[in-house]
Amino acid sequence: MKQELYIVGAGGFGRELYCWLKDCPEWNRDWVFRGFLDDQLSALDDFDYEAGVVGPIQGHIPQPGQVFACGIGNVVAKQKACDALLADGAKFISVVHPTAVVGAHVTLGAGAVVCPGAVLTSDITIGDMALVNLNTTIGHDVRVGKWTTLSPLSNLTGGVQLGDAVFLGASALILPGLSVGDAALVGAGAVVMRDVKPGQRVFGNPARAFS
């Protein structure tokens, strides 16, 4: 029996995720797409999708046979939207686009999303609900914490350790063996050359902390 698939979030990344899911072999084989959940019910009024926003996230009670994919990139918004669903037993699927390269001994947590062109080499752990966006590269022995978002073209070199709920902007580069603490933010294009403390916000090349 096919599972009923819902995308949580009908914003920009939610619409992108819809496209990536359609490329997956499970589409129409294992899943039947039921639509988007979004608290802004008019989010898709100006778009043409086979199924629109079918209800709000808030108050949705997961039912047997339903599965969910997280279409929200913002870390704080992602946690806020999905925590209640998870608490009510929602099953979030892990999504790996067919064009992504996934090497040996790579572990993906529940609800993780790996987008087109990403390269995950070997001996990598990706936490629950993490997002690896377009053309990101992840080297050997990297750990990415739960809820973390890696924006397009991020580059995590060997041995990098990212905490939970970290946000990396587009084209951020983390040098080998460094760590980025929980809830830190690394700006777009930043080159991280030293460890980043939990909650710290760093920008630039070399990356420096800003309040």
N, C-alpha and C positions, 0 to 999 in steps of 0.2 A: 504493500500500500504506500502511495506517495505521501510525503509529509507536506503540510501546508507551510509555506515559507513567507515570512514577513521581514521587510527591511525596516529597522528602527532608525528613523530620521529621513526626512524627504528634502533635505538641503542639498548643497552642491555635491558633497561626497556621497550622500545617499543615492543620488542619481547616477554618479559614476559607478558605485558598487552594483547597481542594477545592471549596468552594461557588462561589468566583469563577471557577474553571476551567470549571465546569459551565455558566456563563453565556456562555462564549466560543463563537463559531461553530465553532471548530476541534474542540470536544468531540464525539466520536463521528463527526466528519467526517474529521479528520486524525489524531486520537489515539484510542487505545483504552486506558482507564485500567486499569493492572495492580495498583495498590495503593501503599502507603506503605513507605518504608524508614525504620527507626528502630532504634537499638541497644537500646531498651527494647521488647522484643517484645510486652509486654502493654499497650502504651500505649493501645490502642483497645478493650481488653476490655470496658469499660463503655459503649461507643458502638456504634451500628448504622450501618455504612458498607458500601457494595456490595463493597468490597475492603478488607481490613484491612492490618495490618503483614505484609508478605510476606517480610521478611528484614531483617537489620541493615544499617546504612550501612557500617560497617567491614567491609572484605573484599569488598564488592560490586564485581564486575568488569563495567563497562559493555559491552554487546553491540551489534552493529550493529542498527539499527532502534529502539534505546531512546533516549528523551529524558527529561529530568529537570526538575522545577520545585522551587525551593528554598522550603520551608515553615518556615523558621527565622528569627525576627526578631532574636534576640540576636546581636550582631556576632561575638563571639568564638566562640560555638557554631557559627554559620553557617560561618565560615572553617574551623574544625576539621572539621566534618562534610563539607564540600564539596571541600576542597583535594585530598584523596586521589582522589576521583572525577574531578575535573578533570585531575589528573596522569595518570589512566588513560584519558583521552580522552572523558569524559562530555560530552554535548551538553546544556547547560541552555538551555531555551527562555525567551524574553522573553514576559511575560504582561501584557497591558493589558486591564483590564476594560472591557466595552462602554460603561459609564457614565462612564468617565474622559474628560476633554477634553484632547486633545493637539494643540497648535498647530503652526505652521510651523517647520521646521528644528529639530525635537527629535530627538535621537539617543539611542537606548536601547542599552546594552551587553548582551552575552549574559547571560542569567539574571536580568535586571532584572524586577521585579514592580511594576506600577502598579495599585493597588486601586480599588474603587468610589469615585466622587465626587472623585477627585483632578483637579486642574487644572494642566496644564503649558502655559504660555502660548507663548513663542516663543524660538528660539535657545538651547536648553537642551541640556546634555549630562548624561546619567545613566550612571554607570559600570557595569561588569560586576557582577552579583550584588547590585546596590543594591535597596533596598525603599522604595517610596513608598506609605505606608499611607493608610488611609481619609481622604478629604476634605482631604488636604494640598494646599496651593497653592504653586506654584513660578513666580516671576516671570521676566521676560526675562533672558537672558544669565547664567543660573545654571549652575554646574558642580557636580555631585554625584559624589564619588569612588566608586571600586569598594568593594564590601562595606558601604557606608554604609546605615544604617537610619533612615528618617524615620517616627516614630510618628504616629498619627492626629492630624489637625488642625495639623500643622506648617505654618509659613508662612515660606517663603524669598522675600524681596523681591528686587527687581531687582539683578543683579550679584553676588549672594552666591556665594562659592566655598567648597565643603566638600571637605575632604581625603578620604583613604581611611579606611575603617573607623571613621567617625564615627557616634555614636548621638545622635539627637535624641529627647527625651521628648515625650509628647503635648502639643500646643498650644504648643510652643516657637516663638518668633518671632525671626528674624534680620533686623536692619535692613539697608537697602540697602548694597551694596558691601563688606560685611564678609567676613572669611574665618575659617574654623574649621579648625584644623590636623588632621593625621592622628591617628586614635585618640582624639580628644577626645570628651567626653560633655557634652551640654547637657540639663539636667534639665527635667522636665515643667513647662510654664508659664513657663519662663525667657524673659526679653526680653534678647537679646544686643545690646548697644550699642557694643561694641568688639571687635576681633579676639580670637579664642580661640587660644591656643598649642597646638601638638601635645601630645596627652596630657593636656591640662588638663580639669578637671571644673568646670563652672559651673552655678550654680543661682540662682533668684530674679529679682526685677524691681526694679532692673536686675540683670542676671546678674553674679555675683561668683564668683571662683575659691575652691574648697575643696580641701584636701589629701585 
